Amino acid sequence: MIPYYEDEWVALYHGDFRDVLPALGVTADLLIADPPYGETSLSWDSWPAGWPTALRPFGKSLWCFGSMRMFLDRRDEFTGWRMSQDVVWEKHNGSGFAADRFKRVHEHALHWYRTDAAWSEIHHQTPTTGDETARQVRRKTRPPHTGNVNTSAYESHDGGPRLMRSVIYSRSMHGRAINETEKPVALLDPLIGYGCPPGGLVVDPFAGSASTLVAARQAGRRAIGVELRESQCEAAAERLSHMPLELAT
């Protein structure tokens, strides 16, 4: 099968993943899916029935984007997957501007793993962040002396790295997007770091703008994307070919 775009790290294929992935015979370390949520009447927003089951043979670990409504309405379609955790993407601009509801400025990313897999088989490396909040740990440097008030008896040290929070703020791609629901690379990067080892393979069955492929390539992971719409393949290939290859160090 000839890829629509290919370099030493990533490959993009035009077609339905249910046809492409069996032909490639691949097994992913991590699957990342951003399917149409099926919540509007727009032509591109049609839920691909049965896709979670169809994707199961190609990996044991899955990050899936969606809304709370989507996951509740489609829960039965995730039979065979067990949810491990959820991450919230906080956006700078909202969607769903209903006058009788809160302005929605978030989406969910749920991590699933196959029910026939043990948790020990799933790569899970929680990213950490530097202590950028300047919270301090007071450390005593010498014992007190009776009757002596020593104002320099403590030194301040930062608390070291901390686990990354489950709410990730990242600006959405408003005005710069090449896909209707494009996810920012900064959002995808920690999800890939969590679920895929360095040099491992990420597979995205709904590649869209190829953000997953860009993020995987920059993180030193291989990636395969499959996209049904040729217009999106064309835009994604253009993006991939013009973005510099910057591997994480």
C-alpha positions in Angstrom: 0.0 0.0 0.0 1.4 3.3 -1.1 1.4 6.1 1.6 0.0 9.5 0.8 3.0 11.0 2.6 6.0 9.3 4.2 9.3 10.3 5.8 11.7 8.4 8.1 9.3 8.8 11.1 5.7 9.0 10.0 3.4 7.8 7.2 0.0 9.0 6.2 -2.5 6.9 4.3 -5.7 7.8 2.5 -8.6 5.5 3.2 -10.7 3.9 5.9 -8.5 2.5 8.8 -10.6 -0.6 8.7 -9.1 -1.4 5.3 -5.7 0.2 5.7 -4.5 -1.1 9.0 -5.2 -4.8 8.3 -3.3 -4.4 5.0 -0.3 -2.9 6.8 -0.4 -5.6 9.5 0.8 -3.1 12.2 0.5 -3.3 16.0 0.7 0.1 17.8 2.2 0.8 21.2 -0.4 3.6 21.4 -3.6 4.4 19.6 -4.8 8.0 19.5 -8.3 8.6 18.2 -10.2 11.9 17.6 -13.3 10.6 15.9 -16.2 12.7 14.7 -18.3 13.2 17.9 -21.6 12.9 16.0 -23.2 15.8 17.9 -24.1 18.1 14.9 -25.7 17.8 11.5 -22.5 18.8 9.7 -21.4 16.5 7.0 -18.1 15.7 8.5 -19.5 15.1 12.0 -20.8 11.5 11.5 -19.9 8.9 14.1 -18.2 5.9 12.5 -20.3 3.1 14.1 -18.3 0.3 15.6 -14.9 1.9 15.3 -13.7 1.1 18.9 -14.2 -2.6 18.3 -12.7 -2.4 14.8 -9.6 -0.7 16.3 -9.0 -3.3 19.1 -6.8 -5.7 17.1 -4.2 -3.0 16.4 -3.2 -1.9 19.9 -3.8 -2.4 23.6 -3.7 1.2 24.7 -5.9 4.0 23.5 -6.3 7.8 24.1 -9.7 8.9 22.7 -10.9 12.5 22.5 -14.6 13.3 23.0 -17.2 15.1 24.9 -18.9 13.8 28.0 -22.1 13.4 26.0 -20.3 11.4 23.4 -18.8 9.0 25.8 -22.1 8.5 27.7 -24.1 8.0 24.6 -21.5 5.6 23.0 -20.4 3.7 26.1 -21.6 0.3 24.8 -19.4 0.7 21.8 -16.3 0.7 24.0 -17.0 -2.9 25.1 -13.7 -4.7 25.3 -11.9 -1.5 26.6 -11.4 -0.6 30.2 -11.0 3.1 31.1 -8.0 4.0 33.2 -8.2 7.7 33.5 -9.4 11.0 32.0 -7.6 14.2 31.0 -9.3 17.5 30.4 -8.2 19.9 27.7 -9.0 23.4 28.7 -9.3 25.6 25.6 -8.9 29.4 25.4 -12.1 29.7 23.3 -15.3 27.9 23.7 -17.7 25.8 21.6 -21.4 25.1 21.9 -22.7 28.6 22.5 -26.2 27.7 23.9 -27.6 30.6 25.8 -29.1 28.4 28.5 -25.8 26.5 29.3 -22.4 27.3 30.6 -19.9 28.2 27.9 -18.0 25.0 27.2 -14.3 25.5 27.1 -13.1 22.0 27.5 -12.9 18.5 25.9 -12.0 15.2 27.4 -9.3 12.7 26.5 -10.0 9.2 28.0 -7.3 6.6 28.3 -8.5 3.0 27.7 -6.7 -0.3 27.6 -8.0 -3.6 26.4 -9.8 -5.8 28.8 -7.7 -8.8 27.8 -4.5 -7.0 28.7 -3.0 -6.6 32.1 -2.1 -3.1 33.3 1.5 -4.2 33.5 1.5 -4.7 29.7 0.5 -1.1 29.1 3.2 1.5 28.8 2.4 4.3 31.3 4.9 7.0 32.1 3.3 10.0 33.7 5.0 13.2 32.6 6.4 15.5 35.2 6.8 19.2 35.3 9.4 21.5 36.9 8.5 23.3 40.1 7.6 26.5 38.3 5.2 27.6 41.0 8.1 28.5 43.4 6.6 26.4 46.2 9.4 25.9 48.6 10.5 23.2 51.1 12.1 24.6 54.2 15.1 22.6 55.2 16.9 22.9 58.5 20.7 23.2 58.1 21.8 23.0 61.7 20.3 22.3 65.2 18.9 25.2 67.3 21.0 26.7 70.1 19.2 27.5 73.3 18.7 31.2 73.8 19.9 32.0 70.3 17.5 33.3 67.5 19.1 32.4 64.3 17.4 33.9 61.3 19.5 32.0 58.8 18.9 28.5 60.2 16.8 27.5 57.2 17.5 27.4 53.5 14.8 27.3 50.9 14.9 24.7 48.1 12.4 24.0 45.4 10.2 20.9 45.8 11.5 19.2 42.6 9.5 17.8 39.7 5.8 17.2 40.1 3.3 14.9 38.4 1.6 16.7 35.5 -1.9 17.9 36.2 -4.9 16.1 34.6 -6.2 19.5 33.3 -4.0 20.7 30.4 -4.4 24.2 29.2 -3.5 24.6 25.5 -4.7 27.2 23.1 -7.0 25.8 20.4 -6.1 26.2 16.7 -8.7 28.9 16.0 -7.9 30.7 12.8 -4.9 28.5 12.1 -6.5 25.1 11.8 -6.6 22.9 8.7 -9.2 20.6 10.3 -12.5 21.4 11.9 -11.5 19.8 15.2 -7.7 20.1 15.1 -5.9 19.4 18.3 -2.8 21.3 19.3 0.6 19.5 19.3 1.2 20.8 22.9 -1.9 18.8 24.0 -0.9 15.6 22.3 2.7 15.6 23.4 2.1 14.6 27.1 -0.4 11.9 26.0 2.1 10.4 23.6 4.8 10.6 26.3 2.6 8.8 28.7 1.4 6.0 26.5 4.2 5.3 24.0 7.9 4.5 24.7 10.6 6.3 22.9 11.0 4.9 19.4 7.6 3.2 19.7 4.7 3.3 17.2 1.6 5.6 17.5 -1.4 5.0 15.2 -4.1 7.5 14.5 -7.1 6.2 12.6 -8.7 9.6 12.2 -5.6 11.6 11.2 -7.2 14.8 10.1 -4.6 17.6 10.2 -1.9 15.1 11.2 -1.3 16.8 14.6 -0.7 13.3 16.1 1.9 12.6 13.5 3.6 15.9 14.1 3.7 15.4 17.8 4.9 11.9 17.6 7.7 12.8 15.2 8.8 15.6 17.5 8.8 13.3 20.5 11.0 10.6 18.8 8.1 8.2 18.1 7.1 6.6 14.8 3.6 7.2 13.7 1.0 6.0 11.1 -2.1 8.1 10.3 -5.1 7.1 8.3 -7.5 9.7 6.9 -10.7 9.1 5.0 -11.0 12.5 3.3 -8.5 13.2 0.5 -8.7 16.9 1.0 -7.5 16.5 4.5 -4.7 14.1 3.4 -3.5 16.8 1.0 -3.5 19.5 3.7 -1.8 17.2 6.2 0.9 16.1 3.8 1.6 19.7 3.0 1.9 20.4 6.7 4.2 17.5 7.4 6.5 18.2 4.4 7.0 21.9 5.4 7.4 21.5 9.2 11.0 21.1 10.3 11.9 17.8 11.9 12.7 18.6 15.5 13.3 15.6 17.7 13.0 15.8 21.5 16.3 15.6 23.3 
